[in-house]
Amino acid sequence: MTTRAADDVEELLASSVAILERLIAFPTVSADSNLPLIEFVRGYLAENGVTSELFPDAAGMKASLWATIGDASSAGIVLSGHTDVVPVAGQSWTRPPFALTDEGERLYGRGTADMKGFLACVLAMVPVLAAHRLPLPVHLAFSYDEEIGCLGVRPMLEEIAKREPKPLGVVIGEPTSGRPVTAHKGKLAMRCDVVGRACHSAHTPDGVNAVEKAARLIVAIEDLAHDFAERGPRDDRFDPPFSTAQTGVVAGGISVNVVPSRCSFSFEARSTDERELDRFLEAVSVKAARDVLPAMRAGAPEADVRFELLTRYPGLRSAEDDAVVALAIAASGESQTGVISFGSEGGLFAAAGIPAVVCGPGSMDQGHKPDEYVTREELRRCLRFLQGIATRLAEGWPAA
């Protein structure tokens, strides 16, 4: 197979934009089902002679999709992306988030950058890939619930990792402006439930204020974040170059004249070092057990502080000499790799024995924001990247 000419890239771009319009119209916020989008993709693949299998969640409301173009008995390369998007509630959009707005160079809509633009390019390439007998197969892995902790890919990955032959590598199309990325931070996310004792606010000594006790723990998390920045390990390749921590959600209390008996908050930490995440969690737990809870139980024996793991995923550290990294560098035309501070499913693939590299169109400078967009040039670059992968597969990668 030879790389398609530049005018064919324009044909693929037109197809990508048309597919992207369909994908954006599915409001696949993580709280909702992604099945309509998955069924659309499954039908599109079937029209091109590609069969697929689904990995549904326990409730049957969402599913990941796995498909293989070519001979599944040979090891191949995976093109992977998530189908869910972050919410738009509370954001000031000037364009409809779930309808593609085409303003020439920029294409607006929730998920255009993160990361339906990549999915659209991959799907536009399916007829091209299916029409050629590549020596190695190309697998597609489309997941759900990535935005809430890389959850949906895990059941699919658990099954795929058992199969032989195992894929030689995976390209995850998160927005990196087309630059291959070999490292990102890992993440730990927790929920804390603080249980106190309610009473009338005129008699505050008779109660235990769960909001105020939770606030002590939240301040402790902020202090730990400062410690990360000032005294923790550093890796200057990242922005920021240190581990981070923050509290993102707080809920508690029913009325200003009632001492609140309950408060919950969710917090996270991100680090290039898994041990830092363990030490962080231990420090928060010790603060609760030694400083907060004893004082609470002195006034209310039923008081409690409970922690629940929301999600944890590993960071990514791919070797520069991994075959899939070399493939991505060659196909992208980049001379070197980069790193990102946000996470991806790459660490989970790598932990399953499938080397990973992150490379996709768009930038996270646009992701998760109102009026999210991707540019046509970024999609063109992605299509050339995918063409480059196909060309190198045809030339005998990874031996070539």
Buried (B, 14 or more C-beta within 10 A) or exposed (E): BEBBEEEEBEEBBEBBBEBBBBBBBBBBBBEBBBBEBBBBBBEBBEEBEBEBEBBBBEEEEBBBBBBBBBEBEEBBBBBBBBBBBBBBEEBEBEBBBBEBBEEEEBBBBBBBBBBBBBBBBBBBBBBBBBEEEBBBBBBBBBBBBBBBBBBBBBBBBEEBBEEEEBBBBBBBBBBBBBBBBBBBBBBBBBBBBBBBBBBEBEEEEEBBBBBBBBBBBBEBBBEBBEBBBEEBEBBEBBEBBBBBBEBEEBEBBEEEEEBBBBBBBBBBBBBBBBEBBEBBBEBBBEBBEEEBBEEBBEBBEEBBBEBEEBBBBBBBBBEEEBBBBBBBBBBBEBEEBBBBBBBBBBBBBBBBEBBBBBBBBBBBEBBBBBBBBBBBEBBBBBBBBBBBBBBBBBEEBBEE
